[in-house]
Amino acid sequence: MSTVQRNSIPNPSPSTIYTSIRFNPKDRRTFLGGSDARIIIGDDEAKLIRLWREKRGEAEPEDLSDNLMVQLGSVTEDLNRRWYERNTGYAVKDVQKRIQHPVHKWMAATLDGLVDPGGAVFEAKFMLPWTFTEEAAENTWRSCSTICG
């Protein structure tokens, strides 16, 4: 995987243009992240209203501890990272680094990692093989590119 290039000039790494921030679960109310972007650009009005209420402090964030897909994603993230490193020869660094946009402070993300060398964002997503669609891949790409530019 390499960093996308425009006019033969490599894009700067997110770690060089974004500010690292400390994570506090309560901070989720003060910024929009990748999961939020997916809801905002989606078509589920109930989820959008719930997100709006969460950001205003009128509702608690959804408890995902019993969501099997979320839990499988959490436990396979390290496996996916090690598999990527083994098969590409590239290292993944800055795992779970929280970054904030330098101008739009309301935009932030927790990175699954940065590919070294190059600084491309490494995003580990868990999808069951029978649920994979091009639309799901596109939605993941859009939410990642919204936050990481």
Secondary structure as GFF3:
##gff-version 3
##sequence-region A 1 149
A	DSSP	beta_strand	5	6	.	.	.	ID=ss1
A	DSSP	beta_strand	9	10	.	.	.	ID=ss2
A	DSSP	alpha_helix	14	17	.	.	.	ID=ss3
A	DSSP	beta_strand	19	20	.	.	.	ID=ss4
A	DSSP	three_ten_helix	25	30	.	.	.	ID=ss5
A	DSSP	alpha_helix	34	41	.	.	.	ID=ss6
A	DSSP	alpha_helix	45	55	.	.	.	ID=ss7
A	DSSP	alpha_helix	68	88	.	.	.	ID=ss8
A	DSSP	beta_strand	91	93	.	.	.	ID=ss9
A	DSSP	beta_strand	97	100	.	.	.	ID=ss10
A	DSSP	beta_strand	108	111	.	.	.	ID=ss11
A	DSSP	beta_strand	114	116	.	.	.	ID=ss12
A	DSSP	three_ten_helix	129	131	.	.	.	ID=ss13
A	DSSP	alpha_helix	134	148	.	.	.	ID=ss14
###
